[in-house]
Amino acid sequence: MAHVQKRQRTNKDGTPGAVLWCLRYVNPETGRERTETFRLKRDADRRLTESRPASSPGRTSTPRRVASPWASGPSTGLTSKCN
C-alpha cells in the first residue's frame, strides 16, 4: 500500500533541519518497493494519486445504482404525521 511519510532532517550540529515528504509505493511492473522524496506535501500527495491504478481501493469512482426499498415511496401501511 502506498503512503506519504513526513521526515525531519537533522543538521550536523543536532538542530532540526529541512522537512521532507517521502512517498513509498510498490512498482506494479517490477513488484519492487520504490521511494521518492518531495519538499512539499502536496507534491507527494499528487504523485501518490498518479501512481495508483484506477481500480485500486480508496480511489473514487462512479458508484453503481442499487435498487432502494424506498425508491417507490412509502408503503401503504406506514403513515406519519408532523405537528
C-alpha positions in Angstrom: 0.0 0.0 0.0 1.4 3.4 -1.0 1.8 6.1 1.7 3.3 9.5 2.3 5.6 9.9 5.3 6.9 13.1 6.9 10.7 13.1 7.5 12.6 15.7 9.6 16.3 16.0 8.7 18.8 16.8 11.3 21.7 19.2 10.8 25.3 18.2 11.8 25.0 20.3 15.0 21.9 18.4 16.0 19.3 21.1 15.3 16.2 20.3 13.3 16.7 20.7 9.5 14.5 20.6 6.5 11.2 18.8 6.4 10.9 16.3 3.6 7.9 14.2 2.4 8.7 10.6 1.3 6.4 8.6 -0.9 6.7 4.9 -0.7 5.0 2.6 -3.1 5.3 -0.8 -4.9 6.0 -0.5 -8.6 3.3 -2.7 -10.3 5.6 -3.6 -13.2 8.6 -4.8 -11.2 7.0 -5.6 -7.8 9.8 -3.7 -6.1 9.2 -1.0 -3.4 10.2 2.5 -4.5 10.8 5.7 -2.6 10.5 9.3 -3.9 11.3 12.4 -1.8 9.5 15.8 -2.1 9.9 19.1 -0.4 6.1 19.8 -0.4 3.4 17.5 0.9 1.0 18.5 -1.9 3.6 17.3 -4.5 3.9 14.0 -2.7 0.1 13.6 -2.5 -0.3 14.4 -6.2 2.3 11.8 -7.1 0.6 9.3 -4.9 -2.7 9.7 -6.7 -0.9 9.4 -10.1 0.9 6.2 -9.0 -2.3 4.3 -8.0 -4.1 2.3 -10.7 -7.7 3.3 -11.3 -9.0 0.1 -9.9 -7.2 0.3 -6.6 -9.2 0.6 -3.3 -9.6 4.0 -2.0 -9.9 5.6 -5.4 -13.1 7.3 -6.1 -15.2 6.1 -9.0 -18.8 6.4 -10.1 -21.0 4.4 -7.7 -23.3 1.7 -9.1 -27.0 2.4 -8.7 -28.6 0.0 -6.4 -32.4 -0.5 -6.1 -33.6 1.1 -2.9 -36.6 -0.2 -1.0 -37.7 3.4 -0.5 -37.4 4.3 -4.2 -41.1 3.8 -4.9 -42.2 5.9 -1.9 -43.7 4.9 1.4 -45.7 1.7 1.6 -49.4 1.8 2.4 -49.0 0.6 6.0 -46.6 3.3 7.0 -48.0 6.8 7.6 -46.6 9.6 9.7 -47.9 12.9 11.0 -45.8 16.0 11.8 -47.2 18.5 14.2 
